Amino acid sequence: MADRIVALRWILLFLFLGLVGGCGKAETDVSQNEKRMAAKEGYGDFEGGSYFRLYYASVACSCTMARCNAALAVCDSVQQSDSAFVYQMVDVYADTLAADSVAVWEVPVLMLLDRAGQERDRQEWDITVDDIHRLLKKGETQ
């Protein structure tokens, strides 16, 4: 009986270490976005229609980082091909209050905002090109 308990403890320890190791802390590389982000920080003077805010994490577990990096890549891709897609990036790791103020509990989140900065819609976790185009169409009708 004691051998089974010891074996069970070892199995649980290995499972725990495997889960923690598979979902370890990682950091995103957003250096290519820093210049663009710095140029877009003044959204109080934004004179266009709807715009977007992408909430992401620069430090998180590897599964969340994979989603954040994919969302950043999709947003960059759409922005290069569609000038109507304007977005601001918010790092929830560095600015937790910004995320808490709009009830962002998981990242990435792409939020559609109107001219006044009020949320109109959002897409969470899995952000695709089709999702961005759907939100763009919704923003055009407001």
N, C-alpha and C positions, 0 to 999 in steps of 0.2 A: 504494500500500500504506500509506504514512504517513497519507494522508487517511482511510482506513478505520479506522485505529487511533485517530486523533483523534476521528472521528465516534463510534466505539464508546465511547470514554472519556466523551464528552459525554452519550451515551445512558445509560450506567451512572450518571453523576452525577445526571441528571434523575430516573432511576428511584429512586435512593437518596434523594434529597431528597423525592420524592413519597411514598415509603413512610414516611419519618421525619415528614414534615408531616402525613400522614394518621393517624398514630398518635402524635401529640404528647402532651406532658405536660398533664394536666388535674387539676383538683381537684374533689372532691365537695362538695356543700352538705348537710351533716348537721346544720345548726343546729336544725331542728325536732326532731331526735332527742336533742339534748344534755340537756335536762331529764329525759327518760325514761331515758336512759342513766345519768345521774348517780344517779337513784333506784334503779337496778338493779345497782349495782356490788357490793353486799354479797351475793354468791351463796353465801358460806359459811354463811349463815343460812337458805338456801332450804329451806322445809319442804314444798314440793309434791313431785310425782313428777318426771317427766322435764322437762328444760328444754333450750333451744337456745342455741347461741352462733354468731353470724354473724361470720365473718372477712371483712373488706372492706379496701379501700385508700382512703385519703383523697387520695392522690396516686399517679397511675399513667398509663399511656398511655390515649388516648381510648377505645380498644375495651374495655379492662379497666374503665375508669370507667363506661362505659355499662352493663356487666354489674353492677357494684357498685351503681350508682344504681337499676337495675331490681330488684335483690335487696332493697335497702332499701325500695323502694316496695311490693313484694310482701309483705315481712314486716310493714310498717306496716299494710297493708290487712288482712292476716289477723289481726293482733293486735287491730284495732278490731272485727272481727266475731266473734272466737273468744277468749274469756278464757283458755282452756286453753293458748294459745300464748304462752309467756313466753320472751323471748330477750335475750341480752346481746350487745352489739356490741364487736368487737375490731378496732381499726385496725392492720393489719399494717405500715403505713408508720411509725406511731409506736411500735409495740411488736413488733419483729421477733422477739424471744425467745419471745413467747407463740405466735407462728405456728410457729416452728421446733420448739418443744417438742411439738407435736401433728402435725407433718409436713404443714403447709399449704404447698403449693408453688405454688398458683394461687388467685386470689380471683375472685369470692366463693365462700365455703364455708359452708354451714349445717350445723352439727354437732348431733346429738342426744346429750344427756348424761343419765346417770342421776343420782340424788340424790347419789351420792358424787363426781360430776364425771367419771366414766369415759365415754369415747366409746362409743356404741352403734351409731351409723350416721352417714353424712354424705351431703350432696348438694353437688356441685361445679359451678361455672361457670354453669350455667343453672338458676336456682332459680325454680320456678313455684308457684302456689297448690296444684296437685295434688301436687307434691313435699312441700310442707309438711303437707298433710293425710295423706299416706302416712306421713310420719315421726311425726306426731301419733298415728296409730293404732298404730304400732310402739311408741311410748313408753307408750301406755296398757296394752299387754300385758306390759310389763316390771315 
